Amino acid sequence: MPLIATKGAREGMKLSRYWRLVASVFKERFDQNSLDNVASIARFVRTRSAYIAQTSLYGYLKTRMGTSFRRHFEDEAFSRVIRTSAVRLFVACLSDLTIFAVATVARDSDIGAEDCAALARHCFKDAMSEGIGEEDWGSVPQDAWQHFDERVAATIWPNAAVGEAAFAGSVDAIIRLAPVIEEFKALDEQIVRNSIRFRWRDVRERLRKRIDGPAVVRDWRRLAAE
């Protein structure tokens, strides 16, 4: 085996890491354990946001590129563009799902708006730290934290737990961030938006079924006291 990988081999490893990520999150998708503490909420929003971002973006690109999909992904310059888009879409997905998850906790418990905001910031920061590799931090928008902080401050928590109210950011972001020419985006927009909406529906249902809001609040208050 050569000590230095060829360009094609390096790009192949990048693709294999992507598919391993998808496989690991797909496995977690069938986890039925209760979400009853802050760590489990942070892990849920991180893994599901990564799954939605990667499968939505890569699925769209694969459909648009057709049989030339692998050739484009093996192009070093274009693969960097795709990776940057995936990281930024992950941030948008994470913002949406964190807001929804905390709003769902609030719906089922006696947590107030100030604690909701603090819990959301904690989960977002934890998921960003765990979900983004060192080599990808340069792709994160510089205003990501400020934007999330402002969103948290403006959120009406009971409303954010209803339907798709919390998910407009990622639905807009996939069209805006996808490395596809504007002409194709205009043609594809409605289909792509509906695709990511459909993926989120399953995530919301699984979160609602597994979450134990009062237990999460008790754990959050314990952490805050410490």
N, C-alpha and C positions, 0 to 999 in steps of 0.2 A: 504494500500500500504506500503511495507517495506521501511524503511528509508535508508537502504543500498542496492544498486542494486547488484544482483548476477553477476558473471562473464559473463554469457550469455547475461544478460540484458545490461551490460555495452557495450559489443561488438555489441549488437543490436542497441544501441544508436549511436555508431560510424557509422554503416551502414546507419541508418536513416539520420544522418547528411550528409553523402555522397549523398544520393538520393535527399535530399532537395537542396543541392548545384546544382546537375544536373538539377533539376526541375526549379530552379530560373534562371540558365543560359539559359536553353531551352526557358524560357519565354522571356528573354532579346533578344534572337536570332531573334525574330520577331519584335523588335523595329526598326522602320523606320526613327526615328529622325536623323537629320543631325549631323555628327561629326564635330562640328565647333569651338571647343575650346580645350585647352590642357587637361582639366579635363575629357572631354568625350573620348579623345584618350586613356588616361591612364586607364580609366574604361573599355574601349573596350578591350584593350590588356590584362588586368588582367582577366576579366571574360571569354574571349574566350580561353585564355591560360589554365585557370583552367579547363574549359570544355573539351578541347582537351586532356589535360594530364590525367584527371580522366577517361573519357569515353574510351580513347584508351587503357590505362593500365588495367583498371578493365575489359573492354570488352575482351581483350586478355586473361587475367587470367581466366575469367569465361569460355571462350571457351576451354582453355587448361585443366581446372580442371573438366569441365562437371558437373555432378550431385553432386560432392563433394565440389562445390564452397562455399556454406554457411559454411560447416564444417571447411574448411581452414580459412575462414574469422573470424570465432568465436574463433580460436586459438590465444591466446593473443600474443605470441611471433611472430607468422607469420604475424599477423595484423600490428604489429609495423614495420616489414620489408616492407610490402606493403605500409604503410604510408610514410616511408622514401623514397621509390622509387617514390611515387606519388609527393612528394614535390620536389625532384630533377628533375623529368620530367617536372613539372610546371616551374621550373627555366629555363630549356632548351627551352620550348615552349615560355615562356615570352621573352627570348632573341631573338628568331627568329621573333616573331610577332611584337615586338617593332621595330626592324630594318626595317621590311617590312612596317609598318605603317608610320614611319617617312620618309622612301624613297618614299612612295606614296604621302605624303604631299609635299615633295620636287619636285616631278614630276609635280605637278599642281600649283606651286608657285615659288617665286623668292628667296627662302631661300637658303643660302649658306652652304657649308660643315661644317663650324665651328658651325653654329647654329643648323644644323641637329644633330651633335654630342651632343651638349648640351641638345637639346630637347629629344633625345633618352635616355640620362642618367637620365634626370628628370623623364620621363615616367617609365623607368625601376625601379628606386628607389621608386617612388610612388606606383607602382603596387606590388612590393615586400613587401612594408610596409603594404599595405592594404590586400594583398592576402595570407599572411602567418601568421598563428596564433602563439602566443607566445610559445606554446608548441612544435612547429615544427621548430623553428629557428635552433635548433641543427642538423637538417637534411639537412640544406642548405650547399652545398659545400663551403669550406673556401675560395676558389679562385673564387667564382661566380662573385663578383663585378670586380675583376681584369680581369677575362676572358672577361666579357662584355665590360669593358673599352678598352681592347686591340682590341676587335672585332670592336667596334665603330670607333676607330682610323684607322683601316684598310679598312673600308667599302667604296666602290665606290657607292655612293648613287643612281645614275641612274640605275646601274645594279641590285641593290637590290630590285627594284620595279617590276622587270620582272619575271613572272612565279614563279617557285619554288626556285629561287636562294637563298633566305634568309632562307630556311627551312631545310637545311641539318642537322643542329644541333639536332633538335627534332626527325627527322627520324632515325638518328643514335642512339640517346639516348634511345628510347623506347626498342630497342633490348638489349642495354648494361645494362640498369637499371632494366628491368623486372626480378623479382625473380623466374626465371625458369632455369632449368638445361641446360647446354650448348648444350647437344644433341638435346633437343627440340628446342632451339633457332635456331640452324642450320637448322632444318626442317621447322621452322615457319617464318624465317627471311623475305623472299620476301613477303609473305602474310601480315605480320604485318606492314612492311614498306609501302606497297600499301594502307593499311587501314588508316594509319595516314595521308598519302598524300591526300587521298580522303576527309578526314575530313577537312583538311586545305583548300582545294579548295573552299568549300562553304564559309569559313571565309574570304578568300581573295576577293571573289566576293561581299560579303556584305559590306566589308570595302570600296572597290572601289566605290560602288554605293552611300554610305552614306557620304563619306568624303568631306569636304569643305576645301581644302588645304590653299587657301589664308586667310580664316577666322581663321584657326588654327595658321597660321604664325602671323597674327595681334595680336591674344591673347598671343602668346608666347613672342612677342616683348614687349607687355604691361607688362607681368610678369617679363621679364628680366629687364625692366626699373625700376620696383618697387623694 
